[in-house]
Amino acid sequence: MKRLLLSTATVVSLLGTGCAATSGARDASSGVPLGSAALEPLRLEGADITGPTSSLRLVEDGLHGRFRTRPVSLQWSHQEMTGSVGQLVTRLQLAEGDDTRVWGTFAGLTLDLTEDGTWLHGRVGLCAYALKRDGDTLRGMRDCGTQLERDIEVSFPQALATRPVGERAALMALVLVNTGATDDAPQARYKPKGGTERVLPKTHCRRDSM
């Protein structure tokens, strides 16, 4: 399967420090749901993503704002996303061909995701996801090593398929982090689809991350 490395990889930087809670309350009844409410319910309206304590905006070269208590500063270069979420590192590579693949580190979590228009599957930390599109929702399973969840639902509007691939990659990473994935244990090995074996931090999922 041939993939072309993107000339620009997507980056998330989080904007706004003191107005997050106010913005979230103001926009609570507008837009569409984004992600799950495991950590914080988010809504997407145009270029804005808001929640009770989150206020984010997509711009031409990234996403700026604040996710819960974490300021994020990310920027894209020729082939990667770099920066930080709070004090946690982000460095992602993007590739697009018959499907879209995103891999690297997002908010300190090892990440390897593939999306083909029907399925979104891969890992965030040790948590493995297999989610199938059903309208504006992704439904399926999550396995975090110690717990298999068969009824995961993640709102991810189908209209996002028309957005630039960088935006889609940033939003995929954000919504899965918002399900509660965490990465805090010693190393483990896995082999991503079509790749070579990698050494990654061993992780588990819990609801109190970020």
N, C-alpha and C positions, 0 to 999 in steps of 0.2 A: 504494500500500500504506500503510494507516494505521498509525502507530505512536504509542504513548502514552509520553511521557517518564516515567521512573520517579520517584516521589516520593523514593525513596532510591536512591542509586547505591552500588555495592559498593566496599568498600575493604579493602585488605590491609595489616595492620600486623604485623610479625614479632616474636615473643615469645621469651624465653629466650635467654640469652647463653652461659652456661658449660656447659649440659647437652645441647647439640645432639647431639654425637657419641654420648653415652651413650644418649639417647632413641632415636636412629636404630638403634643396635645392638639395643636391647631389643625394638623393634617390627618388626625386619626380617622375622620369620616370620609376622606377622599382617597383617590388612587386605588391600587389593587394590592392584595397581600403579597409579600415576598418572603420566601423561606418558611421556616417553622417558628412557632412561638416558644420553643424550648428554653431559650435564654431571654429573648425580647421579641415581641411582635413587630414586624417591620412592614411598611407600605411603600410602594413605588408609584410615583406620579410624575410622568415625563422624565426629567433628569434628577428628580429629588427622591431620596430614600429617608424616611423618617420613622421614629419609634418613640416610646415614652422618654428615653434618655439618649436617643440617637438623632443625628441630623447630618445627612450626607448629600453631596451633589456630584453628579457626573458632569465632567467638562470634556473638552476636546482631547485633553491629554491625561485624563485620569479621573479619580473620584476623591473629593475632598470633604472633610468633615470630622465626625466623631462617632464611634460606635461604642455605646454604653460609656464606660469611664476611660476608654482608650483613644487617645489621639493617634492618628495614623499619618505617616508621611512616606508616600511611595511615588516613584517616578519611573517612566519607561525609557529604555534606550533602544538600540537597533533590534535586539532579539530577546530582551528580558525585562522583567519587572523587578525593581529593587526598592528597598526602603524598610520601614518598620511600622508595626502596630503596637503602640505603647513602646515597650523596650524590646519587642520581639521582632526578629528579622524576617523580611520577605525577599525572596529571590525566585522568580518563576520564569520558565521558558514556555513558549507557545509554539504549536505547530498546527497547520490546517491542511487537510487534503480531503479524503473521503469522509473523515471525521475531524473533530477538534480535540487536541490533546494539550493538557496543561500539567506541568510537573516542576517540582522544586520544593521550596519552603514558603509557606504563607503564614504570617503571624506566629512564627516559631514552630509550625507544624509541618512535617513532611507531607507532601501532597502529590498525587498522581491520578489525574482524572481524564476520562475519555467520554466525549459526547457526540452522538451521531444523528441527532434529530429525534430519535425514539428512546434511546437508552442513555442514561448518565451512570457510569460505573467507575470504580477505582477506590482510592484510599485517601483519607485525611487522618494523619497519625496512623494508629493501628486499626482504626475503624474502616471497614470495607463497606462500600455502598453499591447496591444494584437497584436503580430506580428507573421506572418506565414511565414515559409521558402518557398522561390521561387528561387531555384538554390543557388547562393552565396549571395542572398539578403533576408533580413527579411522585410516583408511589412505588414502594417496594420494601427492600430489606436493608438492615444495617447490622453488621457483625463486628463487635468490638473485642472479640476474643473471649470475654467472660459472659457476654450477654448477646443473644440473637434477637433482634427486633424485626418482626415481620410486617408491621403496619406503619412504616414511616411514610409521612406525607410532607412534601416540600412544595410550596407554591412557587412556580417559576413560569410566568406568563409566556405562552407560545409566541407572542409578538416580539419577544426578546431575540428571536432567531434572526430578525432583520437588523439588529444592532451590530456595530462593529465587533469583530471577534474578541478584541481586547476587553470591551465592556462585558461581554458574556462571560469571559474567563474570570474577571474580577468578581462579578456577581455570583457565579457558581461557587467560587472559593468562600465568599462572604456568607452565603446562605448555609453552606455545610458547616462552617465554623460555628454558626449560630445554632446548630442542632446540639452542640455540646461536646464536640470532639476535643480531645486534649492529648498532649504529647509530653510525658514527663518521666519516662523510664529508660533503662539502658538499651543497648543496641539489639536490633533484630534484622533478619535478612528477608528480602522478597524479590521476586522477578516480575517487573511490570510488563504489560502486554507489549510484545514485539521488542523487548529490551533485554539488557543483561542484568544479572543479579546485582542488587545494591545492598549496602549496609545502611540501615535506617534506625533511628531511635525507636525502641519498642514503646507502644503507647496503649492507652485505653480510653474509653469515653466516660464522661461524667457530666452532670448537668450544671456544675458550678464553675465551669471554665470561663475565661475572659471576664 
